[in-house]
């Protein structure tokens, strides 16, 4: 039986804080999307998404209140202008939900073994299940409309076999073996993330108010494009297709629907997800050239995230996460 102790552990503080920040940001984005959507199928999924989002925020507030933990500021009405002109077409909203849904699953699944209070562990299990169902609904709508990007098919092997040569790990010199299924999946999955990220950051760049923020987003767009080209080249070498760009789903509006603070935080958050995804690629790929490529991509993204954090700090936009006491003073 769970002890009657409302005090949060450091893991519970940190993970609940991250959920609150991410979902208050997400609520701002979803509210704007819902103000500018025509397709009834897309609107239905967006409505489901914002209901889930609001339920998560309400649960986190309840946990914080029970623990006498100060409610973070997060993101509010000041960070969104729902009346700004449309910045994205309806189709983009579905790709966006795929993009952020995968990030949510990562946060919730990692939290489950770290938190010890049953009520909070149950919350993260609930959050993971609800997010997975939302992703399934999103994919169903994309599939219905012929827009779902599936990982490329490869031929079934003729028989079971074992690796008998160290050359299997090669990748820099000489003949390279074809990509295996897990490698294809990670390259294609990361490409999906990057094409959505690039379209989002194009919209952010053309609506950013501050010149420094605008230049930051232009740099992020270039990083996305560079990684898209590198991953696509690897798939193309094996005769496999890549997902198409989504740049055309961004309108020409220059009126900002979101605050610069929200947009910078959003890209830091999602580029941090890229680090996790690229690290997964390194851990599961067998060719040395793929490991080296993912390592270079992690460096690109890590430096971008650090520079974004500096922008938040310089403008007093970075809310400090809960931390251990400073005993060095």
N, C-alpha and C positions, 0 to 999 in steps of 0.2 A: 504494500500500500504506500502511496506517495506521501512523504512527510509534509506536514502543514507548514511549509516554509516558502514564503513568496520571494525571498531574496534570489536574485538572478546570478547565475555563474557568469564568468567572463565570456564563455562561448555563447550563452543565451543572450547576453547583452549585445554582443557584437553582431550576431546573426539577425536578431530582431531589429536592431538598428538599421542594418543593411536592407532588410525587407521593407521597413518603413520608408527609408529614403527612396528606394527604387520604385515603390508602388505609389508614393505621392507624386513622383515625377511622371510615372506612367499614367496616372489619372489625368494630369494636365494634358498629356499628348492625346489620350483617348477622347477626352471631352472635345478637343479641337477636331479630331477626325470625325466624330459623330455629328458635328455641326456642318460638315462638308462631305456628305456621302449620299449617293443616289441609289446604288444597287441594293435592293432589299436583302439579298443573301449576305452581302458584306456588312450591312447595317446590323443584321441579326447577330453575327459573330462579334462585332464591336460591342454591342449591348451586353452580350454574355461576358466579354472580356472586362468591361468596366464594372459589372456587378461582382465578379470574382475579385477584381482589384480593390473595390470598396470593402468587401468582406475581409480581405487580408489586412487592410489598414485598421479596420475596427477591432480585429482580434489583437493586433500588436498594441494598440492603444490600451486595451483592457489588460494585457500582460504588464505593460509599463505602469499603469495606475496601481495594480495590485502590488507591485514591487516598489512603489513610491519612487519610480524612475522618471526623470523629467522627459516630457514628450518632445522629441526633436522638432525643429521647425520644418525641415524637409522642403517641399515645394507647395506653393499655395496659388490662389487666384492671381496673385501679382506676377506669376511666372508664365501665364498664358493669356492670350487674347483670342478667344474663340471666334470673334467677329472679323479677324484678319482674313483676307481672301484665301481661296483654296491654294495650297502649296503642293499637294500630291493628288494623283488620280486614285480612284477607288481600288484598283488592282494592287497598288502599292501597300495599302493597309493590310492586305492578307500576307504579303511577304514580310511586312514589318512584324506582324504577330508571330510568324514563324521565327523570326530573328530574335525578338526579345523573349519569346517563350522558351527557347533553348537555354538562354541565359538564366531564366527563372528556375528551370529544372535543375541546372547545375548548382545554384545556390541552395535550393531546398534539399536536394539529395545529399549534398555535402554536410548540411546541418544535422541531418537525422542522427548519425552516430556520435555527433559532438555534444548534443544537448542531453541532459540527464533528467530534467523534470518531465514527467509523463505528459502533462497537458501541453507543454510546448513542443515536445516530440510529436505528439498527435497532430498539432497544428501544422508542423512542417510536412508530415505525411499527407495530411489533407491538402495542403498547398501544392504538393507535388502531383497528387492525383488530379486536382482541378486544372492545373496547368497542362498536364498531359492530355486531358479531355479537350481542353481548348485547342491545343495543337492539332488533335485529331479532327475536330470540327473545321479548323482552318484548312487543313489539307484536303478534307472532303469537298469544301467549296472550291478550292483551287483545282482539284481534279474534275469536278463537275463542269468547270469553265474551261477545261483544257489547258490550265496554266501551271499545273503541278510539275516541278522539276524533279524528275526521278534520277537517282544515281544510275550511271550507264550499266547496261547488261554485259556480262562476259560469258564465254562458253563454259559449260560444265566440263570438269576434267573427265578424261576417259577412265581413269582408275585412281585408286589411292596411291600416294607416292611419298617418299621421304627425301629431304635435302641431303645430298651426299658430297657437296663441294662448297668450300668457303667462298667461292665466287658468287654464291647466292647473295652475299652481303655487299658485293661490289656496287659501284655506281659512278665512280669518278673517271675511270679509265677502261678502255676495251668495251666489249659487248656487255650491255646491261640486260638483266633478265626483265621480262615484262612485269608490270605492276601487279601485285596480288590484290585480292578483293578488298582487304582492309585498307590498303594504301589508296585504292581508288575511292573508297568511301570517305576517307579523311580529306583527300584532295578535293573531292566534289563538295563535301559538306562545308569546307572552308571557303570554297569558291562561292557557294550560296550565301554565306555570311558576308563575304566581301562585296558582292554585287549589290546586296541590300544596303550594306553600310555605305557604299559609295553614293548611291542615290540619296540616302538620308543626309549625308554630309554635303552633297551639292545643294540641297534645300537649305541646310543650315548656313552654308557659306554665303548664299545670296541674300539671306535675311539677317545676318549678324549685324549688330549696331556698331560695335567697336572694331577698329581696323585690326588690332592685334588678334582678336578672336577670329575675324574673317581670314586672316593669313594662316592662323592655326588650322582652320578647317580646310583651306586649300592644300596645306601640307598633308593633312589626313587623307584627302581625296587622292593625292599622288601616291601615298603609301598603299591605299586600296588598289589603285590601278596597277602598280608595280607587282603586287602580290597576285592579282588576277592574271596578269600576263605570265608570270612564272608558273603558277599552278596549271593554267590552261595549256602551256607548252608541254608540260609533262604528260598530261592526258592525251594531247594531240599526237605525241610521239608514239603512243600505243593505239592510235586510231580511235580514241574515245572522245565524245563530245563534252563541251563545257556548258554550264548554264549561261543564258543570254543576259546582257546588261539590262538594268532597269532604269537607266538615266532618263529615258523618255517619259517616265511616270512622274517626273518633277515638272511643275508648271514654271512659268517665268515670273511669278510674283516675287517682289522684293520687300513686301510688308511683313515684318516679323510676327509670327504667331506665338513665339516662345522667347523668354528672356535669354540673354547670352549666358547667364548663370546656368539655366537649365540645359541649354544645348551643350555647353562645355562638359558639365557633369555627365550628361548622357553619353557623349563620345568617350569620356574616360571610362565609364562603366562598361560600355560595350567593347571598347578596345581591350579592356582587362579580360573580357570573355575570350577575345582572340588569343591571349596568352595561354589560357587554359586549353583552348582547342588546339593550338599549335603544339603545346606540350604533350597532349594526348597523341598527336601525330608522331612526334618523336619517339614516344614510348612504344608504339605499336608498329612502326614501319621497320622494314628489314634492310633496305638499301641505304648505304652510307650517304649518298648524295641527297636523299630525301631528309635524313636527319639533319644534315648541314643546312639545307634550305630552311627547314622549320626553325632551326636555331637562329639563322639570320633574320627571319621574319619576327621572331620573339624580340630580338634586339631592337628592330625598327619600332615595334609597337610599344615596347617598354619605355623608350626614350620619348615617344609621343605622349604616353600617359603621364610621364614625369613633367613634361612641359605644360600639359594641361592642368596638372595639380598646381603648378607655379602660378598659372593665370588665376585659378580660383583663390589661391592664397593672397596674391597681390591685390585682388579686388575685394578681399574680405568676404568671399562667397563660400569658402570651404567650412562646413560645419564639422567640428571635431568629433570623431567617433569616441565611444567610451574606451577608456584606457586604464592601465594599472597606475597606482600612485607613484609620483616622482620622489624617490627616496635619496636623490643625489643632491638635494638642496641643503 
